[in-house]
Amino acid sequence: MKTYTPPLATHPHDPLYRVDKAIQTAQLRLDAAIDAKRHHTSQNLAHAVIKEAREGLRKAEQARVLKIKEVALKAAESAVESAR
């Protein structure tokens, strides 16, 4: 499993919790699709499901990057305002 910096949030009040939960869900979906490929005869369907699951994981990771940038921007803005 991929490691993330900062690590995936587990506290529900963490600002990254929702996007991190989406990453965990997408990873579970991908793992399930890979397992299904091993056990089913329809390889074309399995490949399509795996491709879709990987795309979902990629989108969730991009959403996390955007959320981290948003949180950092808010922190920088509040630091500037508190310095005034």
HELIX and SHEET records of a PDB file:
HELIX    1   1 TYR A   17  HIS A   39  1                                  23    
HELIX    2   2 GLN A   43  ALA A   83  1                                  41    
END                                                                             
